Amino acid sequence: MSAVSLVLGLIRSARGDEGRACPPGSLGPRASSSESWRGQREFRRERPRSLSGGRRLGALVLFLAAIVGTSWTALAAWGLVAQFTRSAPSELAPLEVRFDASSSRVSGGRIAFYQWTFGDDFSGSGVAVVHRYAVDGTYLVTLLIGDGQGQVAKLEALIHVSGSAEVFPFGTGVGQAAPLFELPDLEGVPVRLADFRGRLVLLDFWGTWCPTCTKTLAILEDFRRRHEDDGLVLVGVTSDKDATTPADYLRANGFLDFVCLWGSLKDARAVQELYSVTGVPHVFLIDRLGVIRFTGKPEELKDADIQPWL
């Protein structure tokens, strides 16, 4: 299994703004084999067993997810559909959220269980639940349903709870929650994107083999240096063939505060696919809640794009 653990995956979405600098559609050296990481929502099939067991569910099967307004839908090939809506049950309790999965369904059968996790170390069960959060924040809500015959669907959505429960569905566009992943740095230490929650992140896809990438790295470093005291951090995913090449380049050029991730070429390519990146360089500005606020070429990023989120 790959060393990288891509947590939560992504609905692959078509996007017209693709990086084409090195050259059009270039992602750098080809990995030895391709590995697809798709699905912010997972669909799994297993032998019937109790969900209280610690064993993993069966093989992952990809499926299509559609998100509309404050409802989320996961469509599965076997006819099991996981869906839930979110609403505030009372204006007097702004940190209370009602989750309703009554629109979930299964073809030719019935849903045997509904299990929830609310992203704050609490969980619940039932077709509809009301949960009160202790503090404002951004939470990953998970719905797990099953038909009792080994068919299980899992659906996840990121919500921000404050005066109202604002919803940020996962995706790669502006206003969507950035897909979560874990990838080792150049020294092999695992780093999660979630580790930077509460900080402003410039996530750069690059490679030393790409002249435009190395040129625009200086632009991003300038942003990092000027806004470091405001919590801005520069994180990169390199598509080099090895860890030594980018490590030597960063050291030689003084990019000592650049958090560079790699793991392996296959791992780096997997994260690029997760973010629908078809050409480098490409940068994402991710705010303190984990929401994408800019996506595009590094030279297109302006201070005005960063200022509102400092």
PyMOL commands that set and color helices and strands:
alter all, ss='L'
color gray80, all
select helices_A, chain A and resi 193-196+211-230+244-252+265-274+298-300+303-309
alter helices_A, ss='H'
color red, helices_A
select strands_A, chain A and resi 42-45+60-61+64-68+71-75+80-87+96-100+105-106+113-117+123-125+128-132+137-146+151-161+165-168+182-184+190-192+200-206+232-238+259-261+282-286+292-296
alter strands_A, ss='S'
color yellow, strands_A
deselect
rebuild
show_as cartoon
